[in-house]
């Protein structure tokens, strides 16, 4: 990471950015039910590359499908709170929990 | 304790007051569990009955069943995370489930006071709970070496991944239970053997 990029990052990034600590199932190596659920996400989102957070769930595609569903229900949509307030809460919680991703 | 003292800090819909989509979500849980009284933790989700039903489903998928980890190991993790997060409601519920899964009274009591030495753990289970502690207190600080200790103790990659899902699941439910202030059921103290 370049020095100027490091300046944009919180100091705890050094702890987090040591690479993957637990194996994820990557897009290219997904087979069976994992590949099916990854395709469902691509179809729903219109995007090609699975986001890193969802690949953490690749070992349990049944659970991954449910995580996608409830995230859409409660986070990625307007509810009693607006989507904008939800993103404000999520950003601040992520700051407090030291989660740069 | 009076009803006022037991009231949650944030309002929930009680069984008797449930109507429409909330009643339907409560019935969905009753059908899934075979029980009648909706637990306090689920009533916290009554503001979003659609989310409540999904929470019933994903909890059954990942917690209330054997997976890469056994149900017993999941209850061990859930109890210890709830102890670490100071969540008396979840600690009591899941220490109770741990007992139902075959843990001794002494082991359950030890987990409830965070005493890993008294919890009758195998070396592999102890390594797992030491990792659970690291990931619960500061997941960002865990290292590849911390995870390697789990592999060295015999845990497979899929089991480690599932353990992280359980740790995260309890991080969520502990916060919900404590923010709402769900009253503890004292199942363990009462010596209950069925929920």
Interface residues (C-beta under 8 A of the other chain):
Chain A: X12 X15 X16 X18 X19 X21 X22 X23 X56 X57 X59 X60 X62 X63 X66 X67 X69 X70 X73 X74 X79 X80 X97 X98 X99
Chain B: X47 X48 X50 X51 X54 X55 X57 X58 X61 X62 X67 X68 X138 X139 X140 X141 X142 X143 X144 X146 X147 X157 X158 X160 X161 X162 X164 X165
